[in-house]
């Protein structure tokens, strides 16, 4: 959530109004979220958030798309060579599907686990999640279900440091799958 530093009128318990500077949620939706997350008259530290570079963001997607286009259609040999068991049997729909898979594969994801009374119940929930998010990873082992959903890499959801770490992890995995030296995708994307 984002805030705006602005002058506001604050009324104390005696009804005396005073103009002061304050951090105010940028939108009504953020104000509602802040009301749930924060408590009145509590102290909260503010930490400056270093903005992400648009150039880094754009370079990432150029490298990702370049590498994705170089992947073989049949990934069976890649999966065997790297002992990866989570590659979708029909491959990846597009580079976004690959990116979500790679984020999950490299740990940049939210993990939810369920234990059910029956295998049937586990499969029902797995189908529900698959319908909700075609890009998540779902693992069913008996009556246990593990769901991995990629973290959003949007500027609003991920600050500079986590973005750079997840970006590097995804590109490193892609280069490993392509069996090329680290940094190859960056060089090739610059040439394009």
Secondary structure per residue as TSV (DSSP state, phi and psi in degrees):
chain	resnum	aa	ss	phi	psi
A	1	X	-	360.0	147.1
A	2	X	-	-114.3	151.7
A	3	X	E	-124.0	158.2
A	4	X	E	-118.0	133.4
A	5	X	E	-82.9	113.1
A	6	X	E	-148.7	164.4
A	7	X	E	-81.8	132.7
A	8	X	E	-133.9	163.2
A	9	X	E	-99.0	124.7
A	10	X	E	-114.7	129.7
A	11	X	E	-106.8	123.6
A	12	X	-	-81.8	-178.7
A	13	X	T	-65.3	-19.6
A	14	X	T	-89.6	0.8
A	15	X	S	86.0	9.9
A	16	X	-	-86.8	126.4
A	17	X	E	-93.9	143.4
A	18	X	E	-141.9	138.5
A	19	X	E	-86.6	127.0
A	20	X	E	-142.6	164.8
A	21	X	E	-88.5	141.0
A	22	X	E	-154.1	156.8
A	23	X	E	-84.6	123.7
A	24	X	E	-120.2	131.6
A	25	X	E	-53.4	138.0
A	26	X	S	-66.4	-33.7
A	27	X	S	-130.6	165.7
A	28	X	H	-62.5	-36.9
A	29	X	H	-63.7	-41.7
A	30	X	H	-65.4	-36.2
A	31	X	H	-62.8	-42.0
A	32	X	H	-64.1	-42.1
A	33	X	H	-65.1	-42.5
A	34	X	H	-61.3	-39.3
A	35	X	H	-62.0	-31.1
A	36	X	H	-79.4	-35.0
A	37	X	H	-88.8	-26.9
A	38	X	-	-116.0	156.8
A	39	X	-	-115.3	139.6
A	40	X	T	-57.8	136.5
A	41	X	T	67.3	14.1
A	42	X	-	-90.2	153.2
A	43	X	-	-92.0	134.7
A	44	X	-	-133.0	129.8
A	45	X	-	-73.1	144.0
A	46	X	-	-105.9	129.9
A	47	X	-	-117.8	126.9
A	48	X	-	-63.7	137.6
A	49	X	-	-106.3	118.6
A	50	X	-	-73.9	123.1
A	51	X	-	-65.4	146.6
A	52	X	-	-77.0	152.6
A	53	X	-	-83.3	127.7
A	54	X	H	-63.9	-34.5
A	55	X	H	-62.7	-42.6
A	56	X	H	-65.3	-41.7
A	57	X	H	-60.6	-48.7
A	58	X	H	-66.5	-39.8
A	59	X	H	-62.9	-39.8
A	60	X	H	-57.1	-49.8
A	61	X	H	-70.2	-30.9
A	62	X	H	-65.8	-45.0
A	63	X	H	-65.5	-42.9
A	64	X	H	-60.7	-48.2
A	65	X	H	-65.6	-40.4
A	66	X	H	-61.3	-47.0
A	67	X	H	-67.2	-42.7
A	68	X	H	-59.8	-41.6
A	69	X	H	-64.6	-19.9
A	70	X	H	-91.5	-8.6
A	71	X	S	-67.1	143.3
A	72	X	-	-68.6	151.5
A	73	X	S	-63.7	-41.6
A	74	X	-	-95.3	112.0
A	75	X	-	-94.2	11.4
A	76	X	H	-58.8	-46.3
A	77	X	H	-65.2	-39.4
A	78	X	H	-63.6	-46.1
A	79	X	H	-60.7	-41.6
A	80	X	H	-68.1	-44.1
A	81	X	H	-61.2	-39.4
A	82	X	H	-99.8	-0.2
A	83	X	T	55.5	47.4
A	84	X	-	-100.4	123.0
A	85	X	-	-103.8	-0.4
A	86	X	-	-104.5	1.9
A	87	X	S	-65.0	129.9
A	88	X	-	-56.6	137.3
A	89	X	T	-58.0	-30.1
A	90	X	T	-96.8	12.4
A	91	X	-	80.7	-164.3
A	92	X	-	-103.4	139.3
A	93	X	S	-64.8	-44.4
A	94	X	S	-162.2	-177.0
A	95	X	H	-66.0	-28.7
A	96	X	H	-67.0	-40.4
A	97	X	H	-62.4	-45.2
A	98	X	H	-61.0	-45.4
A	99	X	H	-60.3	-45.4
A	100	X	H	-62.0	-43.5
A	101	X	H	-61.5	-46.1
A	102	X	H	-65.1	-37.4
A	103	X	H	-61.9	-42.4
A	104	X	H	-65.8	-43.5
A	105	X	H	-62.9	-31.6
A	106	X	T	-97.7	7.5
A	107	X	T	88.1	6.9
A	108	X	-	-95.0	67.1
A	109	X	E	-154.3	165.8
A	110	X	E	-99.2	134.6
A	111	X	E	-114.6	128.0
A	112	X	E	-122.2	134.1
A	113	X	E	-124.8	141.3
A	114	X	E	-130.5	141.7
A	115	X	E	-117.9	128.3
A	116	X	-	-116.5	168.3
A	117	X	S	-78.2	-21.1
A	118	X	S	-144.1	157.5
A	119	X	H	-63.2	-36.5
A	120	X	H	-59.3	-46.5
A	121	X	H	-62.4	-40.3
A	122	X	H	-61.3	-43.0
A	123	X	H	-67.2	-36.0
A	124	X	H	-62.4	-45.5
A	125	X	H	-67.0	-40.3
A	126	X	H	-59.7	-43.9
A	127	X	H	-64.0	-38.0
A	128	X	H	-60.9	-48.5
A	129	X	H	-65.3	-37.9
A	130	X	H	-62.6	-41.1
A	131	X	H	-66.9	-32.1
A	132	X	H	-77.8	-34.6
A	133	X	-	-147.9	99.6
A	134	X	T	-69.1	-15.4
A	135	X	T	-96.5	0.5
A	136	X	S	-84.5	160.2
A	137	X	E	-97.9	130.6
A	138	X	E	-125.9	125.6
A	139	X	E	-121.0	121.0
A	140	X	E	-111.3	121.5
A	141	X	E	-124.9	99.4
A	142	X	T	63.9	-123.2
A	143	X	T	-96.1	11.2
A	144	X	E	-106.3	133.0
A	145	X	E	-123.0	129.9
A	146	X	E	-116.3	127.5
A	147	X	E	-120.7	125.5
A	148	X	E	-113.3	124.0
A	149	X	E	-119.5	124.8
A	150	X	E	-58.1	139.7
A	151	X	-	-70.0	145.7
A	152	X	-	-69.5	136.1
A	153	X	-	-101.3	16.4
A	154	X	S	-65.6	155.6
A	155	X	T	-60.6	-34.0
A	156	X	T	-71.3	-30.0
A	157	X	T	-95.3	-22.1
A	158	X	-	-137.6	121.1
A	159	X	-	-75.8	-179.3
A	160	X	H	-57.7	-53.2
A	161	X	H	-62.9	-49.6
A	162	X	H	-63.8	-34.8
A	163	X	H	-63.0	-48.3
A	164	X	H	-61.8	-39.2
A	165	X	H	-66.5	-44.0
A	166	X	H	-70.7	-37.5
A	167	X	H	-58.9	-49.9
A	168	X	H	-62.8	-40.9
A	169	X	H	-63.4	-43.8
A	170	X	H	-64.6	-45.6
A	171	X	H	-68.8	-36.3
A	172	X	H	-62.8	-43.4
A	173	X	H	-62.9	-43.6
A	174	X	H	-61.9	-43.7
A	175	X	H	-65.6	-36.4
A	176	X	H	-64.0	-41.9
A	177	X	H	-65.6	-34.9
A	178	X	H	-80.0	-10.3
A	179	X	T	60.0	46.9
A	180	X	-	-123.4	162.6
A	181	X	-	-66.7	149.1
A	182	X	T	-57.8	137.5
A	183	X	T	92.0	-7.4
A	184	X	H	-61.5	-43.0
A	185	X	H	-64.5	-36.6
A	186	X	H	-63.0	-44.7
A	187	X	H	-63.6	-44.2
A	188	X	H	-67.9	-37.2
A	189	X	H	-68.0	-33.5
A	190	X	H	-66.6	-35.4
A	191	X	H	-71.6	-28.4
A	192	X	-	-70.2	360.0
